[in-house]
Amino acid sequence: MNIRRNLTKVLQISFYWPFLFLFRIFLNFKVERTGNLEKAGASFILAVNHVSYLDPISVFIALPFRLKYIPLFYMASDFFYKLLFFYRFVGAIRARSGRDLELSSKPLIKKLDQDERVVIFPEGGLNRGVRITRRPRRGISYVAAKSNKLIVPLKIESNLDGAVSVLGGSVIDLLTGRHWIKMVFGKPFKIEETIGKIPESISELRIASEGVFERIKMAK
């Protein structure tokens, strides 16, 4: 497992500057409030809204280039984990759909217990466009409650819509800089701050997750 972690770390370090350069040139990539990240230490949960398939890259290069933030792990859907074999070597953790909350969250909690950093998209799917409309799932609050880690809200604002096609008219959009991405870090918090206690029941977990999502939306 250490070999795989080290490989992930090397690959992420190698990809960081090229992707940051490309995103700044073609996607008008901007990051705000990175100072909030400093308050979270080296191990935390990044709670991020999901607007496009580029989000895992956007989140990674939004972090300051510091070894304490690398490697970064994130959930990948069953479909993409199986389809794109290299995902498992760049920080992806397989999200096994259809399994109960405890089993599906176990890999994330294990990473956090090892003082790693994990990214969770609370909606479990894409929100199209700039507006955040999809309701969050219980997983974010469950992982936060079991790991006792700080949550760092990260809001993505973008005019990207789902998958970015590099065919047809989208090539012109990319080359002329019509696309944009803005990343805004919010203040770190503990999950119990959302409902006044550590969530335990299904209803408490759901309400706490909605509280996390509100923190994401309020990041500015």
Rosetta blueprint (number, residue, H / E / L):
1 M L
2 N H
3 I H
4 R H
5 R H
6 N H
7 L H
8 T H
9 K H
10 V H
11 L H
12 Q H
13 I H
14 S H
15 F H
16 Y H
17 W H
18 P H
19 F H
20 L H
21 F H
22 L H
23 F H
24 R H
25 I H
26 F H
27 L L
28 N L
29 F E
30 K E
31 V E
32 E E
33 R L
34 T L
35 G H
36 N H
37 L H
38 E H
39 K L
40 A L
41 G L
42 A L
43 S L
44 F L
45 I E
46 L E
47 A E
48 V E
49 N L
50 H L
51 V L
52 S E
53 Y L
54 L L
55 D H
56 P H
57 I H
58 S H
59 V H
60 F H
61 I H
62 A H
63 L L
64 P L
65 F L
66 R L
67 L H
68 K H
69 Y H
70 I L
71 P L
72 L E
73 F E
74 Y E
75 M E
76 A E
77 S E
78 D H
79 F H
80 F H
81 Y H
82 K H
83 L H
84 L L
85 F H
86 F H
87 Y H
88 R H
89 F H
90 V L
91 G L
92 A E
93 I E
94 R E
95 A E
96 R L
97 S L
98 G L
99 R L
100 D L
101 L H
102 E H
103 L H
104 S H
105 S H
106 K H
107 P H
108 L H
109 I H
110 K H
111 K H
112 L H
113 D H
114 Q L
115 D L
116 E L
117 R E
118 V E
119 V E
120 I E
121 F L
122 P L
123 E L
124 G L
125 G L
126 L L
127 N L
128 R L
129 G L
130 V L
131 R L
132 I L
133 T L
134 R L
135 R L
136 P L
137 R L
138 R L
139 G H
140 I H
141 S H
142 Y H
143 V H
144 A H
145 A H
146 K H
147 S H
148 N L
149 K L
150 L L
151 I E
152 V E
153 P E
154 L E
155 K E
156 I E
157 E E
158 S E
159 N L
160 L L
161 D L
162 G E
163 A L
164 V L
165 S L
166 V L
167 L L
168 G L
169 G H
170 S H
171 V H
172 I H
173 D H
174 L H
175 L H
176 T L
177 G L
178 R L
179 H L
180 W L
181 I E
182 K E
183 M E
184 V E
185 F E
186 G L
187 K L
188 P L
189 F E
190 K L
191 I L
192 E H
193 E H
194 T H
195 I H
196 G L
197 K L
198 I L
199 P L
200 E L
201 S L
202 I H
203 S H
204 E H
205 L H
206 R H
207 I H
208 A H
209 S H
210 E H
211 G H
212 V H
213 F H
214 E H
215 R H
216 I H
217 K H
218 M H
219 A L
220 K L
